């Protein structure tokens, strides 16, 4: 195999696919034409290409440093593409159906993708529940068949390639011990089980006027919205607060070539914000469907962390380190920036908020909800994608999903989203590892540069040095190189003041 030619073609494919993803999910086009992209690059994902890269990976297993890293990353890319090739028509059908889908609530038609935004801004609990019921019905009846077919094909691909399960395949390719991580996150969930109601209950009563016993999943978007804090987060300050923060770190966002903030409303824009690094660096899109207030700030700062990482990556790095690797790294930088929007020092300096106690308490409760939810998701996905999962049956898996997520959040959880609420490649593990790594990194920056590290150009240089390295290192390697510590999810418990 000509590795240089393979890398060049792989980078072109990645650019074309990411641009198509951006245009569709930003609501700029209804179509999601990925089959033609795969067809133009079919040689990348043949069984022969996968086998050749698997052989290369085997030859470098005992090697150290970048040679070993690049081989594993290329194999991960090829296998992901092999699965993508097998599922591309399903992905297209799913995207087309979702983009055209509407729900009806009390005689009003609402776009499926727009509905979560409407739900987050709905003060009436009964109407929130009506929106939720319509969303769940549409998910089950219109999207469910696509999701089932997608999961079945992913599992078949893993078996075709010689792995015992999709979970085993992802663990090997991502170099993540998924079961060990699940053990850590389950311990976190156990340790926070008694404090969870005490942290969440006051915030539910203050923001929604209900207790945990009355909380429904339909209420969570409204709770995350934190509408009572809107006065502190004017829309006019949304982008300026981010660019000013970056300026404090010595970074002028306006001078960064190829960075686009796409934060305007659009009917078919995905409610899930994202960063689309089409070319790394050189063409990066930050996409947010605004909900309002604090939620918009937290979302923009999160995606801004991804954007700055991509925009500052060294263009001289090889393709693998610029475009592939452990996504826990980029998620770490996203969480680092997002965390500022609940940081008392940042709130005082950037938004003139003298008493942030209510906001800090709300952010703590929200973060605990997310952490426990993702711990539950990881446990569920290990069952969904584990050995023998195909013989369990959809109804059993749906019930197990509702049980695990319901227990995690102490809320009655629906079964309808048991396949829709799953990201490919165990991305939930990237989020969980990133929460731990971000806690370590934030502590490191505070120790070196003080509580207002975000106004330090020296801290900015530390971050730029990390960003320049792309995703050459995985989460464990980066932390070892930065502080000499071991990645441990237990630090999150201490960071929340729950240990």
C-alpha positions as CSV (number, residue, x, y, z in Angstrom):
1,X,0.0,0.0,0.0
2,X,1.2,3.5,-0.9
3,X,0.7,5.2,2.5
4,X,1.3,8.7,1.3
5,X,-1.3,8.3,-1.5
6,X,-3.7,6.8,1.0
7,X,-3.3,9.7,3.4
8,X,-3.8,12.3,0.7
9,X,-7.0,10.6,-0.5
10,X,-8.1,10.2,3.1
11,X,-7.8,13.9,3.8
12,X,-9.7,14.8,0.7
13,X,-12.5,12.4,1.7
14,X,-12.6,13.8,5.3
15,X,-12.9,17.4,3.9
16,X,-15.7,16.5,1.5
17,X,-17.6,14.5,4.1
18,X,-17.3,17.2,6.8
19,X,-18.4,19.9,4.4
20,X,-21.5,17.9,3.4
21,X,-22.2,17.3,7.1
22,X,-21.9,21.0,7.9
23,X,-24.1,22.2,5.1
24,X,-26.9,19.7,5.9
25,X,-26.9,20.0,9.7
26,X,-26.5,23.7,9.6
27,X,-29.8,23.8,7.6
28,X,-28.1,25.1,4.4
29,X,-29.3,22.2,2.3
30,X,-31.9,19.5,2.8
31,X,-29.9,16.8,1.0
32,X,-27.2,14.8,2.6
33,X,-25.3,13.3,-0.4
34,X,-22.7,11.2,1.2
35,X,-23.0,8.1,-1.1
36,X,-21.3,10.0,-3.9
37,X,-18.5,11.0,-1.6
38,X,-17.9,7.4,-0.6
39,X,-18.1,6.4,-4.2
40,X,-15.3,8.8,-5.2
41,X,-13.1,7.4,-2.5
42,X,-14.1,3.7,-2.6
43,X,-10.5,2.4,-2.5
44,X,-10.0,3.8,1.0
45,X,-12.5,1.5,2.6
46,X,-12.1,-1.9,0.8
47,X,-11.5,-5.0,2.8
48,X,-8.0,-5.1,1.3
49,X,-7.3,-1.6,2.6
50,X,-8.5,-2.5,6.0
51,X,-6.4,-5.7,6.1
52,X,-3.3,-3.9,4.9
53,X,-3.6,-1.3,7.6
54,X,-4.4,-3.9,10.2
55,X,-1.2,-5.7,9.2
56,X,0.7,-2.3,9.5
57,X,-0.8,-1.8,12.9
58,X,0.4,-5.3,13.9
59,X,3.9,-4.6,12.8
60,X,4.1,-1.4,14.8
61,X,2.5,-2.7,18.0
62,X,5.8,-2.9,19.8
63,X,7.1,0.3,18.3
64,X,7.1,3.5,20.3
65,X,6.0,7.1,19.5
66,X,4.5,8.6,16.5
67,X,4.9,5.6,14.1
68,X,2.7,3.4,16.3
69,X,0.2,6.2,16.8
70,X,-0.2,6.9,13.1
71,X,-0.7,3.3,12.2
72,X,-3.5,2.8,14.8
73,X,-5.2,6.1,13.7
74,X,-5.1,5.1,10.1
75,X,-6.6,1.7,10.9
76,X,-9.3,3.4,13.0
77,X,-10.1,5.7,10.0
78,X,-10.2,2.8,7.6
79,X,-12.5,0.7,9.7
80,X,-14.8,3.6,10.5
81,X,-14.9,4.2,6.8
82,X,-15.6,0.6,6.1
83,X,-18.6,0.8,8.4
84,X,-19.6,4.1,6.9
85,X,-19.5,2.6,3.4
86,X,-21.8,-0.1,4.6
87,X,-24.2,2.3,6.3
88,X,-24.1,5.3,4.0
89,X,-27.5,4.8,2.4
90,X,-29.1,4.3,5.8
91,X,-27.4,7.5,7.1
92,X,-28.7,9.4,4.1
93,X,-32.2,8.1,4.5
94,X,-32.2,8.9,8.2
95,X,-30.9,12.5,7.6
96,X,-33.5,13.1,4.9
97,X,-36.4,11.8,7.0
98,X,-35.3,13.8,10.0
99,X,-34.9,17.0,8.0
100,X,-38.4,16.7,6.5
101,X,-40.1,15.5,9.7
102,X,-42.6,17.6,11.5
103,X,-44.7,17.0,14.6
104,X,-48.2,18.3,15.5
105,X,-48.9,19.8,18.9
106,X,-52.3,21.2,19.6
107,X,-52.9,21.8,15.9
108,X,-49.5,23.5,15.4
109,X,-46.8,22.0,13.1
110,X,-43.3,22.2,14.4
111,X,-40.1,20.9,12.7
112,X,-38.7,17.8,14.4
113,X,-35.3,19.5,14.7
114,X,-36.7,22.8,15.9
115,X,-38.9,21.2,18.5
116,X,-36.3,20.8,21.3
117,X,-35.6,24.5,21.0
118,X,-39.3,25.3,21.3
119,X,-39.5,22.9,24.2
120,X,-36.6,24.6,26.0
121,X,-38.4,27.9,25.7
122,X,-41.8,26.6,26.7
123,X,-42.9,27.7,30.3
124,X,-46.0,25.5,30.4
125,X,-45.1,22.0,31.6
126,X,-48.2,20.5,30.0
127,X,-47.2,21.8,26.5
128,X,-43.6,20.6,27.1
129,X,-45.0,17.1,27.7
130,X,-47.1,17.3,24.6
131,X,-44.0,18.2,22.5
132,X,-42.1,15.3,24.2
133,X,-44.9,12.8,23.4
134,X,-45.0,13.9,19.8
135,X,-41.2,13.7,19.5
136,X,-41.1,10.2,21.0
137,X,-43.8,9.0,18.6
138,X,-42.0,10.4,15.6
139,X,-38.7,8.9,16.8
140,X,-40.2,5.5,17.4
141,X,-42.3,5.3,14.2
142,X,-40.4,7.3,11.6
143,X,-36.8,7.1,12.7
144,X,-36.7,3.9,14.6
145,X,-36.5,1.6,11.5
146,X,-33.5,3.5,10.2
147,X,-31.8,3.3,13.6
148,X,-32.4,-0.4,13.9
149,X,-31.0,-1.1,10.5
150,X,-28.0,1.1,11.2
151,X,-27.1,-0.7,14.5
152,X,-27.6,-4.1,12.8
153,X,-25.2,-3.1,10.0
154,X,-22.6,-1.8,12.4
155,X,-22.6,-5.0,14.3
156,X,-22.4,-7.1,11.1
157,X,-19.3,-5.1,10.0
158,X,-17.5,-5.7,13.3
159,X,-18.1,-9.4,12.9
160,X,-17.0,-9.4,9.3
161,X,-13.7,-7.8,10.3
162,X,-13.1,-10.5,12.9
163,X,-14.0,-8.8,16.2
164,X,-16.2,-10.5,18.7
165,X,-18.4,-7.4,18.9
166,X,-18.8,-3.8,17.9
167,X,-17.7,-2.8,21.5
168,X,-14.5,-4.9,21.2
169,X,-13.8,-3.3,17.9
170,X,-14.2,0.2,19.2
171,X,-12.1,-0.5,22.3
172,X,-9.3,-1.8,20.2
173,X,-9.3,1.0,17.6
174,X,-9.7,3.8,20.1
175,X,-7.3,2.4,22.6
176,X,-9.8,2.8,25.4
177,X,-10.6,0.2,28.0
178,X,-14.3,0.7,27.9
179,X,-15.1,-1.7,30.7
180,X,-12.5,-0.2,33.0
181,X,-13.9,3.3,32.2
182,X,-17.4,2.1,32.9
183,X,-16.3,0.7,36.3
184,X,-14.9,4.2,37.1
185,X,-18.0,6.0,36.0
186,X,-20.3,3.5,37.8
187,X,-18.3,4.2,41.0
188,X,-18.8,7.9,40.4
189,X,-22.6,7.3,40.0
190,X,-22.7,5.3,43.2
191,X,-20.7,7.9,45.1
192,X,-22.9,10.7,44.0
193,X,-26.2,8.8,44.3
194,X,-27.1,10.3,47.7
195,X,-25.9,13.8,47.0
196,X,-27.6,14.0,43.6
197,X,-31.1,14.8,44.9
198,X,-29.7,17.3,47.3
199,X,-27.8,19.1,44.5
200,X,-30.6,18.9,42.0
201,X,-33.8,19.5,44.1
202,X,-33.2,23.2,45.0
203,X,-32.4,24.1,41.4
204,X,-35.5,22.3,40.1
205,X,-37.7,24.2,42.6
206,X,-36.0,27.5,41.8
207,X,-36.1,27.2,38.0
208,X,-39.1,25.0,37.3
209,X,-41.1,25.1,40.6
210,X,-41.1,21.3,41.0
211,X,-39.2,18.7,42.9
212,X,-37.3,15.7,41.7
213,X,-40.4,13.4,42.3
214,X,-42.3,15.5,39.7
215,X,-39.5,15.9,37.2
216,X,-40.1,14.4,33.7
217,X,-37.7,14.1,30.8
218,X,-39.8,16.7,29.0
219,X,-38.7,19.2,31.6
220,X,-35.0,18.8,31.2
221,X,-34.5,21.1,28.1
222,X,-36.3,23.8,30.1
223,X,-34.2,23.2,33.2
224,X,-30.9,23.3,31.1
225,X,-32.2,26.5,29.5
226,X,-31.8,28.4,32.9
227,X,-34.2,31.1,31.7
228,X,-34.2,32.9,35.1
229,X,-30.6,33.9,34.3
230,X,-31.3,35.5,31.0
231,X,-30.8,39.0,32.4
232,X,-27.1,38.2,32.9
233,X,-26.6,36.8,29.4
234,X,-27.8,39.3,26.8
235,X,-27.7,38.2,23.2
236,X,-25.6,41.2,22.3
237,X,-22.8,39.9,24.4
238,X,-22.8,36.3,23.0
239,X,-20.0,36.4,20.5
240,X,-18.2,39.4,22.0
241,X,-17.7,37.6,25.3
242,X,-16.0,34.8,23.5
243,X,-13.7,36.9,21.4
244,X,-12.8,39.1,24.4
245,X,-11.9,35.9,26.4
246,X,-9.7,34.7,23.6
247,X,-8.1,38.1,23.4
248,X,-7.3,37.8,27.1
249,X,-5.4,34.6,26.2
250,X,-3.6,36.5,23.5
251,X,-5.7,35.2,20.6
252,X,-7.5,37.4,18.1
253,X,-10.3,35.4,16.7
254,X,-11.1,38.0,14.0
255,X,-7.7,37.5,12.5
256,X,-8.0,33.7,12.3
257,X,-8.2,32.5,8.7
258,X,-11.1,30.4,7.8
259,X,-13.1,30.5,11.1
260,X,-16.8,31.1,10.6
261,X,-19.4,31.5,13.4
262,X,-22.8,30.2,12.1
263,X,-25.1,31.2,14.9
264,X,-28.1,32.6,13.0
265,X,-31.5,30.9,13.0
266,X,-32.5,28.5,10.2
267,X,-35.5,26.3,10.0
268,X,-33.7,22.9,9.5
269,X,-30.7,23.7,11.6
270,X,-29.8,20.9,14.0
271,X,-30.6,21.7,17.6
272,X,-27.4,20.0,18.6
273,X,-24.6,22.5,18.2
274,X,-21.4,21.4,16.5
275,X,-18.0,22.4,15.2
276,X,-17.3,21.3,11.6
277,X,-13.5,21.3,11.0
278,X,-13.6,20.9,7.2
279,X,-9.9,21.7,6.8
280,X,-7.6,21.6,9.8
281,X,-6.6,24.3,10.0
282,X,-8.1,26.7,7.4
283,X,-11.8,26.1,7.2
284,X,-13.7,25.6,10.5
285,X,-17.4,26.3,11.2
286,X,-18.9,26.8,14.6
287,X,-22.6,26.1,14.4
288,X,-25.2,26.9,17.1
289,X,-29.0,26.9,17.0
290,X,-29.7,29.5,19.6
291,X,-32.1,28.8,22.5
292,X,-31.3,31.9,24.5
293,X,-29.5,33.1,27.6
294,X,-26.9,31.1,29.5
295,X,-27.5,28.0,27.4
296,X,-26.3,29.8,24.3
297,X,-23.2,31.1,26.0
298,X,-22.3,27.7,27.4
299,X,-22.9,26.1,24.0
300,X,-21.0,28.7,22.0
301,X,-18.0,28.4,24.4
302,X,-18.0,24.6,24.1
303,X,-18.0,24.7,20.4
304,X,-15.5,27.6,20.5
305,X,-13.1,25.3,22.3
306,X,-13.3,22.8,19.5
307,X,-12.9,25.7,17.0
308,X,-9.8,27.1,18.6
309,X,-8.2,23.7,18.8
310,X,-8.8,23.1,15.1
311,X,-7.9,26.6,14.0
312,X,-4.6,26.5,16.0
313,X,-3.5,23.0,14.9
314,X,-0.1,23.1,13.2
315,X,-0.6,22.7,9.5
316,X,2.7,20.9,9.2
317,X,1.5,17.9,11.3
318,X,0.7,14.8,9.3
319,X,-2.9,14.1,8.4
320,X,-3.5,11.6,11.2
321,X,-2.6,14.1,14.0
322,X,-4.5,17.0,12.5
323,X,-7.7,15.1,11.6
324,X,-7.8,11.8,13.5
325,X,-6.9,10.6,16.9
326,X,-8.6,10.6,20.3
327,X,-11.5,13.0,20.3
328,X,-11.4,13.1,24.1
329,X,-8.6,15.7,23.5
330,X,-10.8,18.2,21.5
331,X,-13.7,17.6,23.9
332,X,-11.4,18.5,26.8
333,X,-10.7,21.9,25.3
334,X,-14.4,22.4,24.6
335,X,-15.3,21.7,28.2
336,X,-12.5,23.9,29.4
337,X,-14.0,26.9,27.6
338,X,-17.5,26.0,28.5
339,X,-16.6,25.8,32.2
340,X,-15.7,29.5,32.1
341,X,-19.4,30.4,31.7
342,X,-19.9,29.1,35.3
343,X,-16.6,30.4,36.6
344,X,-17.3,33.2,39.2
345,X,-14.1,35.1,38.3
346,X,-15.0,35.0,34.6
347,X,-18.6,36.0,35.2
348,X,-17.5,39.0,37.3
349,X,-14.9,40.2,34.7
350,X,-16.7,39.5,31.5
351,X,-20.4,40.0,32.4
352,X,-20.2,42.2,35.5
353,X,-22.1,39.5,37.6
354,X,-21.3,40.3,41.2
355,X,-23.2,37.4,42.8
356,X,-23.0,34.3,40.7
357,X,-24.1,31.9,43.4
358,X,-27.4,30.9,41.8
359,X,-25.8,30.3,38.4
360,X,-22.9,28.4,39.9
361,X,-25.4,26.1,41.8
362,X,-27.4,25.6,38.6
363,X,-24.3,24.8,36.6
364,X,-23.2,22.3,39.2
365,X,-26.6,20.6,39.1
366,X,-26.6,20.5,35.3
367,X,-23.1,19.1,35.1
368,X,-24.0,16.3,37.6
369,X,-27.1,15.4,35.5
370,X,-24.9,15.1,32.4
371,X,-22.2,13.1,34.2
372,X,-24.6,10.6,35.6
373,X,-26.5,10.4,32.3
374,X,-23.3,9.6,30.4
375,X,-22.2,7.1,32.9
376,X,-25.6,5.4,32.3
377,X,-25.2,5.7,28.6
378,X,-21.8,4.0,28.6
379,X,-23.2,1.1,30.7
380,X,-26.1,0.7,28.3
381,X,-24.0,0.9,25.1
382,X,-21.7,-1.8,26.4
383,X,-24.8,-4.0,26.6
384,X,-26.2,-2.8,23.2
385,X,-22.9,-3.3,21.4
386,X,-21.4,-6.2,23.4
387,X,-20.9,-9.8,22.5
388,X,-24.2,-11.6,22.1
389,X,-26.2,-8.3,22.0
390,X,-27.9,-9.3,18.7
391,X,-29.6,-12.2,20.4
392,X,-31.1,-10.1,23.2
393,X,-34.0,-8.6,21.3
394,X,-35.0,-4.9,20.7
395,X,-37.7,-4.8,23.4
396,X,-35.3,-6.1,26.1
397,X,-32.6,-3.5,25.1
398,X,-35.2,-0.7,25.1
399,X,-36.3,-1.7,28.6
400,X,-32.7,-1.9,29.7
401,X,-32.0,1.6,28.3
402,X,-34.9,3.1,30.1
403,X,-33.9,1.3,33.3
404,X,-30.3,2.4,33.3
405,X,-31.0,6.0,32.3
406,X,-33.9,6.3,34.6
407,X,-31.9,5.0,37.5
408,X,-29.0,7.4,36.7
409,X,-31.3,10.5,36.7
410,X,-34.0,9.3,39.0
411,X,-36.5,10.1,36.3
412,X,-39.0,7.9,34.4
413,X,-37.2,7.5,31.1
414,X,-38.8,6.5,27.8
415,X,-37.8,3.6,25.7
416,X,-38.4,5.3,22.3
417,X,-34.9,6.8,22.1
418,X,-33.0,3.6,22.9
419,X,-31.3,3.6,19.6
420,X,-31.5,7.3,18.6
421,X,-29.7,8.3,21.8
422,X,-26.5,6.5,20.7
423,X,-23.5,8.1,19.0
424,X,-21.3,6.0,16.7
425,X,-18.0,4.7,17.9
426,X,-18.6,5.0,21.6
427,X,-18.3,8.7,21.5
428,X,-19.9,8.8,25.0
429,X,-16.5,7.5,26.2
430,X,-14.8,10.5,24.7
431,X,-17.1,12.9,26.7
432,X,-16.5,11.0,29.9
433,X,-12.7,10.9,29.5
434,X,-12.8,14.6,28.5
435,X,-14.6,15.6,31.7
436,X,-11.9,14.0,33.7
437,X,-9.0,15.4,31.6
438,X,-10.5,18.9,31.6
439,X,-10.7,18.9,35.4
440,X,-7.0,18.0,35.5
441,X,-6.1,20.7,32.9
442,X,-8.2,23.4,34.5
443,X,-6.5,22.7,37.9
444,X,-3.1,22.9,36.2
445,X,-3.9,26.3,34.7
446,X,-5.2,27.7,38.0
447,X,-2.1,26.5,39.8
448,X,0.3,28.0,37.3
449,X,-1.5,31.2,36.4
450,X,-4.1,31.9,39.2
451,X,-7.9,32.0,39.2
452,X,-8.0,34.4,36.3
453,X,-5.9,32.3,34.1
454,X,-8.2,33.1,31.2
455,X,-6.8,36.7,31.2
456,X,-3.2,35.5,31.0
457,X,-1.4,35.5,27.6
458,X,1.1,33.0,29.2
459,X,-1.8,30.6,29.8
460,X,-2.9,31.2,26.3
461,X,0.5,30.2,25.1
462,X,0.3,26.9,27.0
463,X,-3.1,26.3,25.4
464,X,-1.8,27.2,21.9
465,X,1.1,24.8,22.4
466,X,-1.4,22.0,23.2
467,X,-3.7,23.0,20.4
468,X,-0.8,23.0,17.9
469,X,-0.2,19.3,18.6
470,X,-3.6,18.4,17.2
471,X,-4.6,15.0,18.5
472,X,-1.2,13.4,18.4
473,X,-1.5,12.2,22.0
474,X,-4.4,10.4,23.6
475,X,-6.0,11.6,26.9
476,X,-3.7,9.5,29.1
477,X,-0.6,10.5,27.2
478,X,-1.4,14.2,27.2
479,X,-2.0,14.2,31.0
480,X,1.2,12.2,31.6
481,X,3.2,14.7,29.5
482,X,1.5,17.8,31.1
483,X,1.5,16.9,34.8
484,X,2.7,13.4,35.2
485,X,-0.7,12.4,36.7
486,X,-2.8,9.4,35.7
487,X,-6.3,10.0,34.2
488,X,-8.8,9.3,36.9
489,X,-12.5,10.0,36.8
490,X,-12.5,10.4,40.6
491,X,-11.2,14.0,40.2
492,X,-14.6,15.0,38.8
493,X,-16.3,14.0,42.1
494,X,-13.8,16.2,44.0
495,X,-14.2,19.0,41.6
496,X,-18.0,19.1,42.2
497,X,-17.4,19.1,46.0
498,X,-19.0,15.7,46.4
499,X,-16.1,13.6,47.7
